[in-house]
Amino acid sequence: MRTRSVRLLAPALAAVAAASLVGLPPANAASSPVGHVYETTNSPAGNAIQVFDRYRDGRLQAGATVATGGRGLGSSLASQNGLVRDGNLLFAVNAGDNTISTLAITGHGLARRDVAPSGGDRPVSVTVRHGVVYVLNQNSETISGLRVDHDGDLQPLPHSTRALSKTTANPTAAAQVSFSPDGQTLVVTHKGDQTIDAFAVRNGYAGSAVAHHSSGSTPYGFAFDRRGQAIVSEADASAVSSYAVHANQLRTISATVRDNQAAACWLVVTNDSHYAYAVNAASSSISSYRITADGRVHLIASVAASTSAGGSDAALTPDNKSLYIRLSTGAVATFTVNHNGTLAPQQNTTGAPTNGTAGLAAN
């Protein structure tokens, strides 16, 4: 079953709409918000997005909570990209009822636009490029496509479901799907069988999965640098590796550069591609890496910063001046990113109660 957002035309709906809008800044705020941070609650009773107002110095103020229209899982998604932003649209997976939601970022707040089937069982990660959406369905061990228009309305992409590769009898336990920057490849990491899949993409359709053995065990989260090279975390080794990507082919550049911490799971790359940050869930720390022009990664600091609880996702602001870490408690930790890649802690901000981990985005 799918639902579509109701166009807010009748005055009688105004009060309902107001409940879905981002709140005004606190009376003592020094300035107006310059952006927002978004966190999924993952509640099985009804998934929602906790909106945080973001101020120029990077600090956050909890605002409204907006329902996605789907149900969360109530436990860890064990994934990255459970919530992503593409322009003025947010895309959220609802792993509890196998749907995906779109929400519009408007001048009046966040408003739900559409809810549609994910095309499989337990969606945990989503990616978007040029009006094409692909969802990773972890239990189905598939990816499935949809089209999205400018308003956020979703339509299934016929005959787009593709199976992940199966290199062993173990579950793939896939963690993330993402388009490459040129849109010609979909990459999927498998935690369960040490595999990274690459799908060549043509006219919005993915081809068959081509399996590549990960350089280290438990490939998890990843991000692309501006040259299209994939920078991948390895949870078991607590390390980072990098790969050149071309169509459905991957080539290892840096293999298993350890951070000497525990459980590097989530990873982000700065827009200038100078730095990568790995969030170490089991050691409550963030490690920093330098990325060279040829895609090699070099450890800068095993502990670039510490967190007050285990991390469970990460997001950078578009200007790369602030790094946000979703904590296992559901709070969001703020760090200033200095010009040399070092991190300075600012604050932890608590919003609505959350269930499990994964799902963080910023604008």
Secondary structure, DSSP 4 states (H G I P E B T S, - for coil): --EEPPP--SGGGHHHHHTTSPPPPPTT-SS---EEEEEE---TT--EEEEEEE-TTS-EEEEEEEE-SS---SS----S-SEEEETTEEEEEETTTTEEEEEEEETTEEEEEEEEE-SSSSEEEEEEETTEEEEEETTTTEEEEEEE-TT--EEE-TT--EEPP--SSS---EEEEEE-TTSSEEEEEETTTTEEEEEEEETTEE---EEEE-SSS-EEEEEE-TTS-EEEEETTTTEEEEEEEETTEEEEEEEEEE-SSS-EEEEEE-TTSSEEEEEETTTTEEEEEEE-TTS-EEEEEEEEEE-SS-EEEEEE-TTSSEEEEEETTS-EEEEEE-TTS-EEEEEEE--S---SS--EEE-
